[in-house]
Amino acid sequence: MSLTLFAALIGAGSFFAGLLGALTGLGGGIVVVPMLTLIFHVDLRYAVGASLVSVIATSSGSAAAYVRQGFVNLRVGVFLEVATVIGAVVGAMLAGMISTHALSLLFGLVLLYTAYRSLRGHGGDDVHDAPPHPLAVRLRLNSSLPTPAGPQPYTVQHVPQGFLMMLLAGVLSALLGIGSGVLKVLAMDHLMKLPFKVSTTTSNFMIGVTAAASAGVYLHRGYIDPALAFPVMLGVLAGALLGARLLARANVRWLRIIFTAVVVVMAIEMLSKGARGGV
Amino acid sequence: MKPTHDVATAHELGEMDRRIEYAIGRLLRIGVIVAAIVTLAGATALLAHAGDTPVSFSTFHGVEPALLTVTGILRAAANGNSRAIVELGLLLLIATPIARVAATMVAFIWQRDATYVVVSGIVLGMLLYGLLFGT
């Protein structure tokens, strides 16, 4: 296949991944690697490198809009970035030692879990004012949520458990080339009891930093090929920006079901590829 | 029982953080726009002179050694190598969240928040080490 045709097809696929990812809130990164490896037969390492770059683009590109709403908890984000960045560097070191079929199996499991979380929904915007974890006080993680009725203070729980889960999120982000947004939101929303809007926006805020940690390492290993990464990055970015604009008018419920079905199909394909011995 | 004094402090802190976040949001957007423009320019040049070349990524060979370091990418891009210009755009993109962490650290220095100067410093150190030296 010529470079022009290859770039056009991959760009188009990435555009739809970014569009659906933004519309469903699941992020496009989760389907980019399966698309590249299963449909375009790209080696997993090149796919992970290109996907990470696109994850940085969407996270940073949408941050300006998220940040303006005032939900991001800066201190929680910066503190947990210590964990995700350590995890990402460890994951990048492990990546060279784990076989591609083991990674495919792992990817399949993460896709299945993502589909499950996407159908289960979330805990809502409850503001918790239970006594905070002592570390949350010392690190000044407690903050307030802007509401029409004025700022509502909330407290932060289970800080060590949240930190540990963020280590795992960082490892998975590096190994699989994903943003690990589902796991990040789960750590903040379920464990640390942050309001859901704070969890999702702070997660998005952290995703770019997590991905930059492993992308920097992969650059030196030759995983980030410009000819593959440019259509992926520009496609996902364009799709995600359009998705953010369409969000108010789209029927998110149906899109979510469709996207979840796509994720499940890719999970099964990744699992069977992994079981057969490599991508 | 609510410690009203602490809540007020947390709220003031929140307001200051919000202004910082606003500036950071803008920094990130500028970074992405610049990176996307450089990548697009390099990609246009790459397609113009190598668009008909057959490509395959099914076997991993790794990117050519000249593009594996920050200095190597800068040097090759300055020579007009279109693959290097694309890679420079991607490098700028990777640098964008790193610049955000640096900006956050400056904001914490300005707030005289020693704890978070250290926390953001650790994150920044790890990111820079990975980008400049690999592992």
Boltz contact constraints between the chains, C-beta under 6 A:
constraints:
  - contact:
      token1: [A, 2]
      token2: [B, 52]
      max_distance: 6.0
  - contact:
      token1: [A, 3]
      token2: [B, 50]
      max_distance: 6.0
  - contact:
      token1: [A, 3]
      token2: [B, 51]
      max_distance: 6.0
  - contact:
      token1: [A, 3]
      token2: [B, 53]
      max_distance: 6.0
  - contact:
      token1: [A, 3]
      token2: [B, 55]
      max_distance: 6.0
  - contact:
      token1: [A, 4]
      token2: [B, 47]
      max_distance: 6.0
  - contact:
      token1: [A, 4]
      token2: [B, 51]
      max_distance: 6.0
  - contact:
      token1: [A, 6]
      token2: [B, 55]
      max_distance: 6.0
  - contact:
      token1: [A, 41]
      token2: [B, 58]
      max_distance: 6.0
  - contact:
      token1: [A, 42]
      token2: [B, 57]
      max_distance: 6.0
  - contact:
      token1: [A, 43]
      token2: [B, 57]
      max_distance: 6.0
  - contact:
      token1: [A, 43]
      token2: [B, 60]
      max_distance: 6.0
  - contact:
      token1: [A, 45]
      token2: [B, 60]
      max_distance: 6.0
  - contact:
      token1: [A, 46]
      token2: [B, 57]
      max_distance: 6.0
  - contact:
      token1: [A, 53]
      token2: [B, 90]
      max_distance: 6.0
  - contact:
      token1: [A, 56]
      token2: [B, 93]
      max_distance: 6.0
  - contact:
      token1: [A, 57]
      token2: [B, 32]
      max_distance: 6.0
  - contact:
      token1: [A, 57]
      token2: [B, 93]
      max_distance: 6.0
  - contact:
      token1: [A, 60]
      token2: [B, 28]
      max_distance: 6.0
  - contact:
      token1: [A, 60]
      token2: [B, 32]
      max_distance: 6.0
  - contact:
      token1: [A, 60]
      token2: [B, 96]
      max_distance: 6.0
  - contact:
      token1: [A, 61]
      token2: [B, 32]
      max_distance: 6.0
  - contact:
      token1: [A, 63]
      token2: [B, 25]
      max_distance: 6.0
  - contact:
      token1: [A, 63]
      token2: [B, 28]
      max_distance: 6.0
  - contact:
      token1: [A, 64]
      token2: [B, 25]
      max_distance: 6.0
  - contact:
      token1: [A, 64]
      token2: [B, 29]
      max_distance: 6.0
  - contact:
      token1: [A, 67]
      token2: [B, 21]
      max_distance: 6.0
  - contact:
      token1: [A, 67]
      token2: [B, 25]
      max_distance: 6.0
  - contact:
      token1: [A, 70]
      token2: [B, 18]
      max_distance: 6.0
  - contact:
      token1: [A, 72]
      token2: [B, 21]
      max_distance: 6.0
  - contact:
      token1: [A, 74]
      token2: [B, 17]
      max_distance: 6.0
  - contact:
      token1: [A, 74]
      token2: [B, 21]
      max_distance: 6.0
  - contact:
      token1: [A, 78]
      token2: [B, 104]
      max_distance: 6.0
  - contact:
      token1: [A, 78]
      token2: [B, 119]
      max_distance: 6.0
  - contact:
      token1: [A, 78]
      token2: [B, 120]
      max_distance: 6.0
  - contact:
      token1: [A, 79]
      token2: [B, 119]
      max_distance: 6.0
  - contact:
      token1: [A, 81]
      token2: [B, 123]
      max_distance: 6.0
  - contact:
      token1: [A, 82]
      token2: [B, 122]
      max_distance: 6.0
  - contact:
      token1: [A, 82]
      token2: [B, 123]
      max_distance: 6.0
  - contact:
      token1: [A, 85]
      token2: [B, 123]
      max_distance: 6.0
  - contact:
      token1: [A, 85]
      token2: [B, 126]
      max_distance: 6.0
  - contact:
      token1: [A, 93]
      token2: [B, 135]
      max_distance: 6.0
  - contact:
      token1: [A, 142]
      token2: [B, 10]
      max_distance: 6.0
  - contact:
      token1: [A, 143]
      token2: [B, 10]
      max_distance: 6.0
  - contact:
      token1: [A, 143]
      token2: [B, 14]
      max_distance: 6.0
  - contact:
      token1: [A, 144]
      token2: [B, 11]
      max_distance: 6.0
  - contact:
      token1: [A, 144]
      token2: [B, 14]
      max_distance: 6.0
  - contact:
      token1: [A, 151]
      token2: [B, 11]
      max_distance: 6.0
  - contact:
      token1: [A, 153]
      token2: [B, 7]
      max_distance: 6.0
  - contact:
      token1: [A, 208]
      token2: [B, 97]
      max_distance: 6.0
  - contact:
      token1: [A, 209]
      token2: [B, 97]
      max_distance: 6.0
  - contact:
      token1: [A, 212]
      token2: [B, 94]
      max_distance: 6.0
  - contact:
      token1: [A, 212]
      token2: [B, 97]
      max_distance: 6.0
  - contact:
      token1: [A, 212]
      token2: [B, 98]
      max_distance: 6.0
  - contact:
      token1: [A, 212]
      token2: [B, 127]
      max_distance: 6.0
  - contact:
      token1: [A, 213]
      token2: [B, 127]
      max_distance: 6.0
  - contact:
      token1: [A, 213]
      token2: [B, 130]
      max_distance: 6.0
  - contact:
      token1: [A, 215]
      token2: [B, 94]
      max_distance: 6.0
  - contact:
      token1: [A, 216]
      token2: [B, 94]
      max_distance: 6.0
  - contact:
      token1: [A, 216]
      token2: [B, 130]
      max_distance: 6.0
  - contact:
      token1: [A, 216]
      token2: [B, 131]
      max_distance: 6.0
  - contact:
      token1: [A, 217]
      token2: [B, 130]
      max_distance: 6.0
  - contact:
      token1: [A, 217]
      token2: [B, 134]
      max_distance: 6.0
  - contact:
      token1: [A, 217]
      token2: [B, 135]
      max_distance: 6.0
  - contact:
      token1: [A, 220]
      token2: [B, 68]
      max_distance: 6.0
  - contact:
      token1: [A, 220]
      token2: [B, 134]
      max_distance: 6.0
  - contact:
      token1: [A, 222]
      token2: [B, 62]
      max_distance: 6.0
  - contact:
      token1: [A, 222]
      token2: [B, 63]
      max_distance: 6.0
  - contact:
      token1: [A, 222]
      token2: [B, 68]
      max_distance: 6.0
  - contact:
      token1: [A, 225]
      token2: [B, 63]
      max_distance: 6.0
  - contact:
      token1: [A, 226]
      token2: [B, 83]
      max_distance: 6.0
  - contact:
      token1: [A, 226]
      token2: [B, 86]
      max_distance: 6.0
  - contact:
      token1: [A, 226]
      token2: [B, 87]
      max_distance: 6.0
  - contact:
      token1: [A, 228]
      token2: [B, 57]
      max_distance: 6.0
  - contact:
      token1: [A, 229]
      token2: [B, 90]
      max_distance: 6.0
  - contact:
      token1: [A, 230]
      token2: [B, 39]
      max_distance: 6.0
  - contact:
      token1: [A, 230]
      token2: [B, 43]
      max_distance: 6.0
  - contact:
      token1: [A, 230]
      token2: [B, 86]
      max_distance: 6.0
